[in-house]
Amino acid sequence: MSLQPWLEIITDGFLALDKDLKITYVNHAAGKILSTSTDLLIGKELVDLTQDEFFQRCLDECQNALTRKKQRSVTIDYGPKSLELNVFPAEEHLNVLVKDSSERVFASEKLSASEELFATAFTASPIPMLIIGLEDGELVEVNKSFQDLTGYSRNQLVGKTSKLVNVDLDGPKNFNLRERIYKEHSIDNYEVEFVTSTGENRVGLYTFNLIKGGNEEQILAACTDITRFRRMQMEMARLDRLDLIGVLAAGLGHEIRNPLTTVRGFLQLLG
């Protein structure tokens, strides 16, 4: 049964060559990928097409495949395209598969650019930030702002458990932080009290977001230092209590002074 009908419906380019490296068959997809007519290729030897960069590389890889009797795979930059070339040697012929991977390469480059942009933003952010492994709870990365906040260096933090900075993913039984982040993907306003490397007590307000780091899920955490705010709240509460005591003292003094005034008046009359 001929394979040609099947080869005409696949999206990858396919070329068949004899042992003399003469092209005996080219499918429609190969002609489209190489931007040429299949009729112009069939019957030609690769050596006659080497003015084209693709066929020069194809000739080299086919010769290597025949000599070593092993499959050859290379990526070729062909104008604006990125082509994957696979050569499969057989006894009396070779099969060449050509795949246009331009979109995948573009997507990969775009992803790399996005990752680089994220890394730059993460590192330079004035907001203290850290990345935590969801499963093991280890600190994957911390930025400089977080190091400045806690007083710990990157080497002292990365690879250690997040409990070092009092972020306990397992948490109390009524608030399992790991489980909530996994289910809700995002948690805001999670307050954490922690101790810096110098022994100073501070308070951080965290925002957690579930992100994908490679093949594993991670937690991106951003921390806002609210220590001064909490101290101000405590001071205001203390002042409110003092004010209340002052009001009570004034009221008590007034209640005591009234009967004393009456007693004093009677004493004066008696005198």
Secondary structure, DSSP 8 states (H G I E B T S, - for coil): --SHHHHTTSSSEEEEEETT-BEEEE-HHHHHHTTS-HHHHTT-BGGGGTTSHHHHHHHHHHHHHHHHTS-EEEEEEETTEEEEEEEEE-SSEEEEEEEE-HHHHHHHHHHHHHHHHHHHHHHH-SS-EEEEETTT-BEEEE-HHHHHHH---HHHHTTSBGGGGT--SS--TT--HHHHHHHHSEEEEEEEEEE-TTS-EEEEEEEEEEEEETTEEEEEEEEEE-HHHHHHHHHHHHHHHHHHHHHHHHHHHHHHHHHHHHHHHHHHHH-
